[in-house]
Amino acid sequence: MSAAVEQHARAHLVTDAPDGHRALRVALRYDPEGLTDDIRIAVPGSPGGEQEWTLPRALLEQGLRTPAGHGSVRVWPCGRVQVVVEFHTEGGVTVLQFDCAPLVRFLGRTYAVTAAASHSA
């Protein structure tokens, strides 16, 4: 049985279009049995289906408090209750803005399953 964690969260896709933001329901995923300690963020509605990005769990946690980056991903706090996650690809930049609370809850769940797995090993 997999102890994978999946949680949905509301995010805003930030663009330079006249309306500026588009609300999305994204999936946050973490697999403690994976080879890396990465978080996956899946965004629906791309022409080819779901778009998924990967970032280190520690980067997401650090970016809730202070600007942080690793490779093509940047995370930084935006005011007191929001955080921005920016993904750079060859095709451009995708910017997502989240409320912090769902991300904090998600991170808490990932650490809980990691701790449970290490206690049962």
MOHU-V490871 format. One record per helix or strand of 2 or more residues. SS is the DSSP state (a for helix, b for strand). FROM is the first residue (numbers start at 1). LEN is the number of residues. If there is no record, write none. Layout:
SS|FROM|LEN ; SS|FROM|LEN
//
This chain:
b|5|10 ; b|21|10 ; b|38|9 ; b|49|8 ; a|57|7 ; b|68|3 ; b|73|6 ; b|82|8 ; b|92|8 ; a|100|21
//
